């Protein structure tokens, strides 16, 4: 029995051995580029793709002109509120309508609405009031044609004041919703 196992071991080892192979020579590489001196060779100038236009006299790009032109209503981005209120005043409804039209006509545009408050009131109360302000603007934008995916509403509460000071003039500037487009936040 021992002889059989020894013979099987030698047969197995012999089956596992390999024979040396011939070394292969590297493949040859041919240059197949036509030479300009060969008959039939053609040379053409490089075609450059068109570049988006920019008005160099004003520095405005066409896509952002309406949003940044001070003469356009779309460059105005803040809605101001009375003390402890979140309803949009009549004087700002035209502004919200203009931004809704822009969002409706530019479906890839995105907007972030930041609701803000003045420093009076507790932190939690101010965050809730700021959220109601931003949600009110979002709701009006959506009623006028913007989509849910285009508009996000957040509250900053009293954390991002526009004006410093503890007087009515500063507080009036801080009770607001700011509308920011993608790339601005």
C-alpha positions in Angstrom: 0.0 0.0 0.0 2.9 2.3 0.8 4.3 1.7 -2.6 1.1 2.7 -4.3 1.0 6.0 -2.4 4.6 6.7 -3.2 3.9 6.0 -6.9 0.8 8.3 -6.9 2.8 11.1 -5.3 5.5 10.9 -8.1 2.8 10.8 -10.8 1.1 13.8 -9.3 4.3 15.8 -9.1 5.3 14.9 -12.6 1.9 16.1 -13.8 2.3 19.4 -12.1 5.7 20.2 -13.7 5.9 22.5 -16.7 8.2 22.6 -19.6 10.0 25.8 -20.5 8.4 27.8 -23.3 10.1 29.7 -26.1 10.6 33.4 -25.4 8.4 35.5 -27.6 9.8 38.4 -29.5 8.1 41.8 -29.0 5.5 42.8 -31.6 6.6 45.4 -34.1 5.0 48.8 -34.2 4.2 50.6 -37.4 3.8 54.3 -37.8 0.6 54.7 -39.9 0.3 58.5 -39.7 0.3 60.1 -43.1 3.1 62.5 -43.9 2.2 65.8 -45.3 4.6 65.1 -48.2 2.9 61.8 -49.2 0.4 61.9 -52.1 -3.2 62.1 -50.8 -2.3 63.7 -47.5 -4.7 66.5 -46.5 -4.1 69.2 -43.9 -7.0 71.2 -42.5 -7.1 73.9 -39.8 -8.3 72.9 -36.4 -12.0 73.7 -35.8 -12.6 75.4 -32.5 -16.0 75.1 -30.8 -18.0 78.3 -30.3 -17.6 80.1 -26.9 -20.5 81.5 -24.9 -20.8 85.2 -25.5 -19.9 87.7 -22.8 -20.5 91.4 -23.3 -17.0 92.8 -22.4 -18.3 96.4 -22.2 -20.5 95.5 -19.2 -19.0 92.3 -18.0 -22.4 90.6 -17.9 -23.0 87.0 -19.0 -26.3 86.5 -20.7 -27.6 83.8 -18.3 -27.1 86.0 -15.2 -27.9 89.4 -16.6 -31.6 89.6 -15.4 -30.6 88.4 -11.9 -27.8 90.8 -11.4 -28.9 93.9 -13.4 -29.8 96.6 -10.8 -32.5 97.9 -13.2 -34.2 94.5 -13.1 -36.7 93.6 -10.4 -35.0 90.2 -10.2 -32.0 91.8 -8.6 -34.1 92.7 -5.6 -34.1 89.7 -3.3 -35.4 90.8 0.1 -39.0 90.9 1.5 -39.5 92.8 4.7 -42.1 92.2 7.4 -43.9 94.0 10.2 -43.0 93.1 13.8 -44.1 89.5 14.6 -45.7 89.0 11.2 -45.0 86.5 8.3 -47.6 87.6 5.8 -46.2 89.1 2.5 -47.1 92.7 2.2 -48.8 93.9 -1.0 -45.7 96.0 -1.9 -43.7 92.8 -2.3 -46.1 90.6 -4.2 -44.9 91.9 -7.6 -41.4 91.0 -6.6 -42.4 87.5 -5.7 -44.4 87.2 -8.9 -41.3 88.2 -11.0 -39.2 85.6 -9.3 -41.9 83.0 -9.8 -42.0 83.8 -13.5 -38.2 83.4 -13.7 -38.3 80.1 -11.9 -41.2 78.9 -14.1 -39.3 79.8 -17.3 -35.9 78.5 -16.1 -36.7 75.0 -14.7 -33.0 74.3 -13.9 -32.8 77.4 -11.6 -32.8 76.7 -7.8 -33.6 79.1 -5.0 -32.9 79.1 -1.3 -35.2 81.3 0.8 -33.7 82.4 4.2 -36.2 83.6 6.7 -34.8 86.1 9.3 -36.0 87.9 12.4 -34.8 90.7 14.6 -33.1 90.0 17.9 -36.3 90.3 20.0 -37.9 87.0 21.1 -36.4 83.7 22.2 -34.2 81.7 19.9 -36.8 78.9 19.3 -39.5 81.5 18.6 -37.4 83.4 16.2 -36.4 80.2 14.3 -40.1 79.2 14.0 -41.0 82.8 12.8 -38.2 82.8 10.3 -39.4 79.4 9.0 -43.0 80.7 8.6 -41.6 83.7 6.7 -39.6 81.6 4.2 -42.4 79.0 3.8 -44.8 81.8 3.0 -42.6 83.0 0.2 -42.1 79.4 -1.1 -45.8 78.7 -1.0 -46.5 81.9 -3.1 -43.7 81.0 -5.6 -45.2 77.5 -6.1 -48.7 78.9 -6.5 -47.3 81.1 -9.3 -45.5 78.3 -11.2 -42.2 77.3 -9.4 -41.8 73.7 -8.5 -41.1 72.1 -5.2 -37.7 70.9 -6.4 -36.7 74.4 -7.3 -37.3 76.1 -4.0 -35.9 75.4 -0.5 -37.1 77.3 2.6 -34.9 77.6 5.7 -34.9 79.8 8.8 -31.9 81.6 10.2 -33.8 83.3 13.0 -31.8 86.2 14.4 -28.5 84.6 13.5 -27.8 86.6 10.3 -28.7 90.3 10.9 -28.6 92.7 8.0 -28.2 95.7 10.2 -26.4 96.1 13.5 -28.1 97.9 16.4 -31.0 97.6 18.8 -33.3 100.2 17.4 -36.4 100.1 15.2 -34.5 101.0 12.0 -32.1 98.0 12.5 -34.9 95.7 13.6 -37.0 96.6 10.5 -34.0 95.6 8.2 -33.6 92.3 10.0 -37.2 91.2 9.7 -36.9 89.7 6.2 -36.8 86.8 3.8 -33.8 86.7 1.4 -34.1 84.9 -1.9 -30.8 83.4 -3.2 -30.3 81.6 -6.5 -28.0 78.5 -7.0 -24.4 79.6 -6.9 -25.1 82.4 -4.5 -25.3 80.3 -1.4 
